[in-house]
Amino acid sequence: MEEPVQIIQATKFANNIGKYNMDVQSETIQVTSHGHPVAYYISAREFEAIQEIRKSLRKSYTLDTLPYEDLKAMSEAKMDSRHDYLNALLEE
């Protein structure tokens, strides 16, 4: 179920921030300018939940951004001997 979203024009939002500080506790507020979304106003609780989700997401790297410790661990890793036959296939 989606959370309700209140859509407010930027000028109205700026002039009534106190009201929206209360409203945002129960619903997300979309701020628009010239009919287009420019920002979303969310509660501190919602923001903290999003930060926790971001922390738990897997990170991906390119070789030039991979931390040295991870690169070293990968280069020193040994394949389980049960998979030696795969190496043999590569050498053929």
MORADA-V421322 format. One record per helix or strand of 3 or more residues. SS is the DSSP state (2 for helix, 1 for strand). FROM is the first residue (numbers start at 0). TO is the last residue. Records with the same first field share a line. If there is no record, write none. Layout:
SS->FROM-TO + FROM-TO
This chain:
1->4-8 + 27-32 + 35-40
2->9-14 + 16-22 + 43-55 + 67-75 + 80-90
